[in-house]
Structures are given as C-alpha cells and as structure tokens.
C-alpha cells in the first residue's frame, strides 16, 4: 500500500511539472474577497481551455454551430443604462479594460443611439426573468433558468459560417459589486465568442463554481488567440486543435517548453 501511494504521488508531481504558476493578487478595482490568479500557463493548458470554451454552449437555439464563432470586424459596443444602481461608468471601465488588453477585438464604445454589435443592458434583478422571456420566449427562458439558475445572460446570434452578427448581454446591477463585476466580465467573454463554460478549469472566469470579477491573464490569453487571424470564424475543432500550439507560441502567451 505504501509503495502504491508513493507511486501515485510521483505520477501526480510529474503530471503537473511546469504547470500553471505565477500567482498574483487580484488587480485594483476587484471586489473585496476576489480570488488571486495564476499568470503563467503551458501551451497545453491554454489549448485545453480554448477548445472547451470556444466550442459548444449551455443554451442553443437552432442548428448547432460547426466551428468557431467570433466577430470578423471591429466591434462597437453600446451600454444601455438601467436599474436602480447606476453602473454605467463601471461598465465603461470594464469595456475599456477588454479593449486595452485584447487589441485584436478592435473594441470601442458606440455613440449613444448608434448601431452596435453588442448591446449591454443594465437591469435590476426583478426584471431579469422578463428580459430573458423577451429575448428567448417563455418556454426557453423557463427551461434555461431551471437548468442554470443564472444571474446574468448573453444572447449571441451568428451566421452559419460562424460570424457573430450581434450579441445582447443582460447584467444585474442591484445585487452588489461582486455580482455586478463577475457578471460583467463573465458575460462579455460570451459576447465575444467564448460561449461555453468549464467547471473543471480553475483559471477561467467561465467556471460557474467561481466568482472572479476581473479579466484574468488566462481569459485575456484565450481571447487573444480567438481573435488571431489564424483562428477564423467557422474553423472546426480539429483544425483549431492542430493550429493552436503554433498560434499560442507565436503570440508568446505560454511559458517556454523545457529544453528551449
């Protein structure tokens, strides 16, 4: 028994050698009690996360997408104020955070009343169910709420080729800073094309067992990969799996492999 336990521990250490590292405290502006983050990842860790989060979705209406979904043009985002707590300025700072840290998004705020690729609607919790019903219909909204008990929501419309046509995001503003920040950062990842969740991934905001409330190094790396020209809309999982290691290494997003 002792030999078996020792062998298991040895295998565990070997499997995690060179794994995620570089722990840092949450950045300024994070909510009180926000988790720290790891900042250095291997190519394999980024590849695994990308494949889990860029394909699939909790709520799908219509035909299943066959590949990557993302915008193929500069993104204009409109914030639509609402609710009993004014979070407009805070939401604007979050958008600017994404724009500065992931330049490939080509993200900017649309002028008031101008057409936008993404609408962010700020609402009170009491209006959330009605907003989902208006977006998806009563039956779909009811099923989704029963399955996920969401506190925020994003609807993404895309073409059969995988180009995102528009996104609408609903963010609750009256349940405190932690819920607002977590929802805002989480839902924008969906709006840009990381449409799935991964409860087994300890580094992403898109793990629904975590509250993060800021743009992590890990998630900004995945978005940087998603908006690299070598990862076009419609790319299949098999093609993405083959392309990702070179893209990640060219972008210098991963720790160097041993021996280099």
C-alpha positions in Angstrom: 0.0 0.0 0.0 2.8 2.4 0.9 4.5 1.7 -2.5 1.3 2.4 -4.4 0.7 5.7 -2.6 4.3 6.8 -3.3 3.9 5.9 -6.9 0.6 7.8 -7.2 2.3 10.9 -5.6 5.2 10.6 -8.0 2.8 10.5 -11.0 0.9 13.5 -9.7 4.0 15.6 -9.4 5.3 14.5 -12.8 1.9 15.3 -14.5 1.9 18.8 -13.0 5.5 19.7 -13.6 5.8 23.0 -15.4 2.0 23.6 -14.9 0.3 26.9 -14.2 2.2 29.2 -11.9 3.0 32.9 -11.2 0.3 33.6 -8.6 -0.7 37.3 -8.2 -3.3 39.1 -6.1 -6.4 40.4 -7.7 -5.9 43.7 -9.6 -7.0 47.1 -8.4 -10.8 47.6 -8.7 -11.6 43.9 -8.0 -14.3 43.3 -5.4 -13.4 42.6 -1.8 -12.6 38.9 -1.4 -11.9 38.4 -5.1 -9.6 35.4 -5.8 -5.9 35.6 -6.7 -4.9 34.4 -10.1 -2.2 32.4 -11.8 -0.5 34.2 -14.7 1.9 31.6 -16.4 0.5 28.7 -18.4 1.7 26.0 -20.6 0.6 25.7 -24.3 -1.3 22.5 -23.3 -3.2 24.4 -20.6 -4.2 27.2 -22.9 -5.1 24.8 -25.7 -7.3 22.7 -23.4 -9.2 25.8 -22.1 -9.7 27.2 -25.6 -11.2 24.0 -27.0 -13.5 23.7 -24.0 -14.7 27.3 -24.1 -14.8 28.3 -27.7 -17.0 25.3 -28.8 -20.4 24.5 -27.5 -22.9 26.4 -25.4 -25.2 25.9 -22.4 -28.2 27.3 -24.3 -28.5 26.7 -28.0 -31.4 27.8 -30.2 -31.5 26.5 -33.8 -28.8 24.4 -35.5 -25.6 23.6 -33.7 -22.6 25.8 -34.8 -20.0 23.7 -36.5 -17.0 25.7 -35.6 -15.5 28.9 -34.1 -17.9 31.8 -33.5 -16.5 35.3 -33.3 -16.8 38.8 -34.9 -14.9 39.3 -38.1 -14.9 43.2 -37.9 -14.2 45.9 -35.4 -16.7 45.6 -32.5 -18.9 48.5 -31.5 -20.5 48.1 -28.0 -23.4 50.1 -26.7 -24.2 50.3 -22.9 -27.9 50.8 -22.2 -28.3 52.2 -18.7 -31.0 51.0 -16.4 -31.8 49.7 -13.0 -31.8 51.3 -9.6 -28.0 51.5 -9.2 -26.0 53.5 -11.8 -23.3 51.2 -13.1 -22.7 52.9 -16.4 -19.3 54.3 -15.6 -18.2 51.0 -14.1 -19.4 49.1 -17.2 -17.5 51.6 -19.4 -14.3 50.9 -17.5 -14.8 47.1 -18.0 -15.2 47.6 -21.7 -12.0 49.8 -21.8 -10.2 47.0 -19.9 -11.0 44.5 -22.6 -10.2 46.9 -25.4 -6.7 47.8 -24.0 -5.7 44.2 -23.0 -7.0 42.4 -26.1 -6.3 44.8 -29.0 -7.4 42.1 -31.6 -11.0 42.7 -30.5 -10.8 46.2 -32.1 -13.4 47.1 -29.4 -14.8 50.6 -28.9 -17.9 52.2 -27.4 -20.6 53.2 -29.9 -22.1 56.7 -29.7 -25.4 56.9 -27.9 -28.2 55.7 -30.2 -25.8 54.5 -32.9 -26.0 50.9 -34.2 -23.9 48.5 -32.2 -22.6 44.9 -32.5 -23.0 44.3 -28.8 -25.7 45.7 -26.5 -25.1 45.6 -22.8 -28.4 46.1 -20.9 -28.1 47.1 -17.2 -31.1 45.9 -15.3 -32.4 45.1 -11.8 -32.8 41.5 -10.7 -36.6 41.8 -10.6 -36.6 42.4 -14.3 -34.2 39.7 -15.3 -36.8 36.9 -15.9 -38.9 39.2 -18.1 -35.8 40.2 -20.1 -34.9 36.5 -20.8 -38.5 35.8 -21.8 -38.5 38.7 -24.2 -35.2 37.6 -25.7 -35.9 33.8 -26.0 -39.6 33.2 -25.3 -41.3 31.9 -22.2 -40.6 28.2 -22.6 -36.9 28.5 -23.5 -36.3 31.1 -20.7 -38.1 28.9 -18.1 -36.0 25.8 -19.1 -32.8 27.7 -19.0 -33.5 29.3 -15.6 -34.4 25.8 -14.2 -31.2 24.3 -15.5 -28.6 27.0 -14.7 -30.2 29.5 -12.1 -28.4 32.4 -13.9 -27.7 35.8 -12.5 -26.8 37.3 -15.9 -27.2 36.2 -19.6 -25.9 36.8 -23.1 -27.6 36.0 -26.4 -25.3 35.6 -29.4 -26.6 35.5 -33.0 -24.3 34.2 -35.6 -24.3 33.2 -39.3 -23.9 29.6 -40.5 -20.3 30.5 -41.3 -19.6 31.3 -37.6 -19.5 35.1 -37.9 -21.2 36.7 -34.9 -23.9 39.1 -36.2 -24.9 40.6 -32.8 -24.8 40.0 -29.1 -27.1 41.2 -26.3 -26.0 41.0 -22.7 -28.1 41.4 -19.6 -26.2 42.5 -16.4 -27.8 42.7 -13.0 -26.9 46.0 -11.2 -28.6 45.8 -7.8 -27.0 42.8 -6.1 -23.7 44.3 -5.0 -20.3 44.9 -6.5 -19.3 41.2 -6.6 -22.3 40.0 -8.6 -22.1 43.0 -11.0 -18.3 42.7 -11.7 -18.5 38.9 -12.0 -21.4 39.0 -14.4 -20.0 41.8 -16.5 -16.6 40.2 -17.1 -18.1 36.8 -17.5 -20.8 37.7 -20.0 -18.6 39.8 -22.2 -16.4 36.7 -22.7 -19.6 35.0 -24.1 -20.5 38.0 -26.2 -17.1 37.9 -27.9 -17.3 34.2 -28.7 -16.2 32.1 -25.7 -19.6 30.7 -25.5 -19.2 27.7 -23.2 -18.4 27.0 -19.5 -15.9 24.7 -18.0 -16.4 23.7 -14.3 -13.1 21.7 -14.3 -11.0 24.7 -15.3 -9.6 26.5 -12.2 -8.3 29.5 -14.1 -11.2 30.9 -16.1 -14.0 33.2 -15.2 -16.2 30.8 -17.2 -16.1 28.3 -14.4 -19.5 28.7 -12.8 -18.3 27.5 -9.5 -16.1 30.6 -9.1 -16.7 34.3 -8.7 -13.8 36.3 -10.2 -14.9 39.8 -11.2 -11.9 40.8 -13.3 -10.2 40.0 -16.7 -7.7 37.2 -15.8 -4.5 36.7 -17.6 -5.8 33.3 -18.7 -9.0 34.6 -20.2 -7.3 37.5 -21.9 -4.9 35.0 -23.5 -7.8 32.9 -24.8 -9.5 35.9 -26.3 -6.2 37.0 -27.9 -6.0 33.5 -29.5 -9.6 33.7 -30.6 -9.1 37.0 -32.4 -5.8 36.0 -34.1 -6.3 35.9 -37.9 -5.2 32.3 -38.0 -8.3 31.3 -36.0 -11.1 32.4 -38.3 -14.9 32.1 -37.8 -16.1 28.6 -38.7 -12.8 26.9 -38.0 -13.6 23.3 -36.8 -12.4 21.9 -33.6 -10.0 19.5 -35.4 -8.4 22.4 -37.4 -8.2 24.6 -34.2 -6.5 21.8 -32.2 -3.9 21.5 -34.9 -3.3 25.3 -35.2 -3.4 26.3 -31.6 0.1 25.3 -30.4 1.8 27.4 -33.0 -0.5 30.4 -32.6 -0.1 30.3 -28.8 3.7 30.1 -29.0 4.0 32.7 -31.7 1.9 35.1 -29.5 4.2 34.3 -26.6 1.2 33.5 -24.3 2.7 30.4 -22.8 5.7 29.6 -20.7 8.5 28.2 -22.9 8.7 24.4 -23.2 11.5 22.8 -21.3 14.7 22.4 -23.3 14.2 25.6 -25.3 
